[in-house]
């Protein structure tokens, strides 16, 4: 009878230095990915490429290079327009535009747009003007916006008061986010509150 000797097993040496190097580079790769994602998110949150240009308006009391002034006309209307411009490379979904509220000297009546007109048209019934509905504004593109308003609420203001509108709010979609941006008007709009005799609401 013969006997075979069982060989002893071999041992694999443990290299702690290599392990720590691998962990280090894995951590570096993870931080690079996190920084990249954070940069994209930050860019998306700050992305606001909208501006306005080519202002036009109805009859005004006074007009300067940076402001128009309106005399309040009880029950009257006032229209103005501007180009909404996408200065960025990405398309935007324009969902809403708001300039004034219901408690101000000018209250909104409706918005209209014209895709094929650069500027100038304010006429009621103009075939190029359509009721505002959400639309896509491509990168580098522009859209003519007309704002129809009505004078109101003089009873809420003193005779020597006034309101100045300097910007409007746009709600738009970009990079998977819904964003709200304040865009400066090409010209400020100042509305003077009327004297008591021109505001029946104060005498009521």
C-alpha positions as CSV (number, residue, x, y, z in Angstrom):
1,X,0.0,0.0,0.0
2,X,1.3,3.4,-0.9
3,X,0.5,6.8,0.6
4,X,0.5,10.1,-1.3
5,X,1.4,13.3,0.6
6,X,-1.1,16.0,0.3
7,X,0.6,19.2,-0.9
8,X,0.2,22.3,1.2
9,X,-2.0,25.1,-0.4
10,X,-0.4,28.2,-1.8
11,X,-1.3,31.6,-0.3
12,X,-2.1,34.8,-2.2
13,X,-0.4,37.8,-0.7
14,X,-2.6,40.7,0.3
15,X,-1.6,44.0,-1.3
16,X,-3.1,46.8,0.9
17,X,-1.5,49.5,-1.2
18,X,-3.2,48.4,-4.4
19,X,-6.5,48.1,-2.7
20,X,-6.3,51.7,-1.4
21,X,-5.3,53.0,-4.8
22,X,-8.3,51.3,-6.3
23,X,-10.6,52.8,-3.7
24,X,-9.0,56.2,-4.3
25,X,-9.6,56.2,-8.1
26,X,-13.1,54.9,-7.6
27,X,-13.8,57.8,-5.3
28,X,-12.3,60.2,-7.8
29,X,-14.5,58.8,-10.6
30,X,-17.6,59.1,-8.3
31,X,-16.8,62.7,-7.5
32,X,-16.3,63.6,-11.1
33,X,-19.7,62.1,-12.0
34,X,-21.4,63.9,-9.1
35,X,-19.8,67.2,-10.1
36,X,-20.9,66.7,-13.7
37,X,-24.5,66.0,-12.7
38,X,-24.5,69.0,-10.2
39,X,-23.2,71.2,-13.0
40,X,-25.9,70.2,-15.4
41,X,-28.6,70.7,-12.7
42,X,-27.2,74.1,-11.8
43,X,-27.1,75.1,-15.5
44,X,-30.7,74.0,-15.9
45,X,-31.8,75.9,-12.8
46,X,-30.1,79.1,-13.9
47,X,-30.9,78.9,-17.6
48,X,-32.8,82.0,-18.6
49,X,-32.2,83.1,-22.2
50,X,-35.3,85.3,-22.7
51,X,-35.2,89.0,-23.5
52,X,-37.6,91.6,-25.1
53,X,-37.1,94.1,-27.9
54,X,-38.9,96.4,-30.4
55,X,-41.5,98.0,-28.2
56,X,-44.6,99.5,-29.7
57,X,-47.7,101.0,-28.1
58,X,-50.9,102.9,-28.5
59,X,-51.4,106.6,-27.8
60,X,-49.4,107.8,-24.8
61,X,-49.2,111.1,-22.8
62,X,-45.4,111.2,-22.9
63,X,-42.7,109.1,-24.5
64,X,-38.9,109.0,-23.8
65,X,-36.1,106.7,-24.7
66,X,-36.7,104.4,-21.7
67,X,-40.3,105.1,-20.6
68,X,-43.8,105.9,-21.8
69,X,-46.3,107.7,-19.6
70,X,-50.0,107.1,-19.7
71,X,-52.9,109.3,-18.6
72,X,-55.5,107.1,-16.9
73,X,-58.8,106.9,-18.9
74,X,-61.6,105.5,-16.9
75,X,-62.9,102.4,-18.7
76,X,-60.5,102.9,-21.6
77,X,-58.1,100.4,-23.0
78,X,-54.4,100.4,-23.9
79,X,-52.4,98.0,-26.0
80,X,-48.7,97.5,-26.4
81,X,-46.4,95.0,-28.0
82,X,-42.8,93.7,-28.0
83,X,-40.7,90.9,-29.3
84,X,-40.1,88.0,-27.0
85,X,-36.6,86.7,-28.0
86,X,-34.9,83.4,-27.2
87,X,-31.2,84.3,-27.1
88,X,-30.1,80.8,-26.2
89,X,-29.5,77.7,-28.4
90,X,-32.2,75.5,-26.9
91,X,-36.0,75.5,-27.7
92,X,-38.3,76.8,-25.0
93,X,-42.0,76.0,-24.4
94,X,-43.6,79.3,-23.6
95,X,-46.5,78.5,-21.4
96,X,-47.6,81.8,-19.9
97,X,-46.9,85.6,-20.0
98,X,-48.1,87.9,-17.2
99,X,-47.5,91.6,-16.8
100,X,-50.2,93.0,-14.5
101,X,-52.6,91.8,-11.9
102,X,-56.3,92.4,-11.3
103,X,-55.8,95.0,-8.6
104,X,-53.6,97.4,-10.6
105,X,-54.3,100.5,-12.7
106,X,-53.8,98.4,-15.8
107,X,-55.5,95.0,-15.7
108,X,-55.0,92.3,-18.4
109,X,-57.7,91.6,-20.9
110,X,-55.9,89.2,-23.3
111,X,-52.7,88.3,-25.0
112,X,-52.1,87.9,-28.8
113,X,-49.1,86.7,-30.8
114,X,-47.9,86.9,-34.4
115,X,-45.4,84.3,-35.5
116,X,-44.6,85.9,-38.8
117,X,-44.3,89.6,-37.8
118,X,-41.2,91.2,-36.4
119,X,-42.9,94.2,-34.7
120,X,-45.4,97.0,-35.0
121,X,-48.8,95.5,-35.3
122,X,-51.3,96.3,-32.5
123,X,-54.5,96.6,-34.5
124,X,-57.5,94.8,-33.2
125,X,-58.6,92.2,-35.8
126,X,-55.3,92.1,-37.5
127,X,-55.3,88.7,-39.3
128,X,-51.6,88.1,-38.3
129,X,-52.5,88.3,-34.6
130,X,-53.8,85.2,-32.9
131,X,-55.0,84.5,-29.4
132,X,-52.1,83.4,-27.1
133,X,-51.7,79.7,-26.7
134,X,-48.6,77.9,-25.4
135,X,-46.0,77.7,-28.2
136,X,-42.4,76.6,-28.8
137,X,-39.8,79.3,-29.3
138,X,-36.7,77.8,-31.0
139,X,-33.2,78.9,-30.2
140,X,-32.5,82.3,-31.8
141,X,-36.1,82.8,-32.7
142,X,-38.5,85.6,-31.7
143,X,-42.3,86.1,-31.4
144,X,-44.4,89.3,-31.5
145,X,-46.5,89.6,-28.3
146,X,-49.4,92.0,-28.0
147,X,-50.8,92.8,-24.5
148,X,-54.4,94.2,-24.3
149,X,-55.1,95.9,-21.0
150,X,-57.9,98.1,-19.5
151,X,-57.7,101.0,-17.1
152,X,-59.3,100.1,-13.7
153,X,-59.1,100.3,-9.9
154,X,-58.5,104.1,-9.7
155,X,-60.5,104.0,-6.5
156,X,-57.7,102.0,-4.8
157,X,-55.1,104.7,-5.5
158,X,-54.6,108.3,-4.4
159,X,-54.9,111.0,-7.0
160,X,-51.2,111.7,-7.1
161,X,-50.1,108.0,-7.1
162,X,-48.7,106.1,-10.1
163,X,-47.6,102.6,-11.1
164,X,-44.6,101.8,-13.2
165,X,-44.4,98.4,-15.0
166,X,-40.8,97.5,-15.8
167,X,-40.9,93.7,-16.4
168,X,-43.1,90.8,-17.1
169,X,-43.1,87.2,-16.0
170,X,-42.7,84.3,-18.4
171,X,-43.4,80.7,-17.5
172,X,-41.6,78.4,-19.8
173,X,-40.3,74.8,-20.0
174,X,-36.6,74.0,-20.7
175,X,-34.3,71.0,-20.0
176,X,-37.2,69.1,-18.4
177,X,-38.0,71.9,-15.9
178,X,-40.8,74.5,-15.6
179,X,-39.3,77.8,-14.9
180,X,-40.5,81.3,-14.1
181,X,-38.4,84.3,-15.3
182,X,-38.8,88.1,-15.0
183,X,-37.9,89.7,-18.3
184,X,-37.3,93.5,-18.5
185,X,-39.6,95.4,-20.8
186,X,-37.9,97.3,-23.7
187,X,-39.6,100.4,-22.2
188,X,-41.0,101.1,-18.7
189,X,-44.8,101.9,-18.6
190,X,-45.9,104.5,-16.1
191,X,-49.6,104.9,-15.4
192,X,-50.7,108.0,-13.4
193,X,-53.7,107.7,-11.1
194,X,-56.3,110.2,-12.2
195,X,-57.6,113.2,-10.2
196,X,-60.8,112.7,-8.1
197,X,-63.1,114.2,-10.7
198,X,-61.9,111.6,-13.3
199,X,-62.3,108.7,-11.0
200,X,-66.0,108.0,-10.2
201,X,-65.1,105.1,-7.9
202,X,-63.6,107.6,-5.3
203,X,-66.9,109.5,-5.2
204,X,-69.0,106.4,-4.6
